[in-house]
Amino acid sequence: MIAVAKKSGFGKVLKRLRQKAELTQSELADLAKISGAALSRIENSEREPSWDTLLRLARALNVPISEFDTGEDPRKDDEAG
């Protein structure tokens, strides 16, 4: 399961992949057909991407979705509560 929870570090993974691709936020947003503001919120862990947005980002970065896996299980937070 791919961890895409707010505490998972997804935004950091996304930012690292974007920088590795040598893209600005604006360039990646254009390629993924999302707003620059949405991309910024995702990178700053202020928002979780929808499945559609996740697919768009993977395609724009030319990486498999598994590249976004932070190795954390988001269900752990649910089980603790």
C-alpha positions in Angstrom: 0.0 0.0 0.0 1.3 3.4 -0.9 1.3 5.8 2.0 -0.1 9.2 1.0 -1.1 10.4 4.4 -0.3 13.9 5.6 2.3 12.6 8.1 3.8 10.2 5.6 6.3 12.6 4.1 4.6 12.4 0.6 5.3 16.1 0.0 9.0 15.7 0.7 9.1 12.7 -1.7 7.3 14.7 -4.4 9.6 17.7 -4.0 12.7 15.4 -4.2 11.3 13.8 -7.4 10.5 17.2 -8.9 13.9 18.6 -8.2 15.6 15.4 -9.5 13.6 16.0 -12.8 14.9 19.6 -12.7 11.4 21.1 -12.8 10.0 24.1 -11.1 6.7 23.8 -9.3 5.1 25.8 -12.1 6.5 23.5 -14.8 5.4 20.3 -13.0 2.0 21.8 -12.3 1.6 22.6 -16.0 2.7 19.1 -17.0 0.4 17.5 -14.5 -2.5 19.8 -15.4 -3.0 21.0 -11.8 -2.7 24.5 -10.3 0.6 25.7 -9.0 -1.2 26.5 -5.7 -2.4 22.9 -5.4 1.1 21.5 -6.1 2.6 23.9 -3.5 0.0 22.7 -0.9 0.8 19.1 -1.6 4.6 19.6 -1.4 4.1 21.4 1.9 1.9 18.7 3.3 -1.1 21.0 3.6 -3.1 18.8 1.3 -3.2 15.2 0.2 -3.4 14.5 -3.5 -6.4 12.7 -4.9 -5.8 9.4 -6.8 -6.2 11.3 -10.1 -3.7 13.9 -9.1 -1.3 11.2 -7.9 -1.5 9.6 -11.4 -1.1 12.9 -13.1 2.1 13.7 -11.1 3.5 10.2 -11.8 3.0 10.7 -15.5 4.4 14.2 -15.5 7.5 13.0 -13.7 7.7 9.9 -15.8 8.0 7.7 -12.7 5.9 4.7 -11.4 3.5 5.4 -8.7 5.6 3.3 -6.4 8.2 6.1 -6.4 5.9 8.0 -4.1 5.8 5.3 -1.5 7.2 6.6 1.7 7.3 3.2 3.3 4.8 4.1 6.0 1.4 2.6 6.5 -1.2 5.3 6.9 -3.5 2.9 8.7 -1.2 3.0 11.8 -2.6 6.4 12.8 -6.2 5.0 12.4 -5.4 2.0 14.6 -3.9 4.1 17.3 -7.0 6.2 17.8 
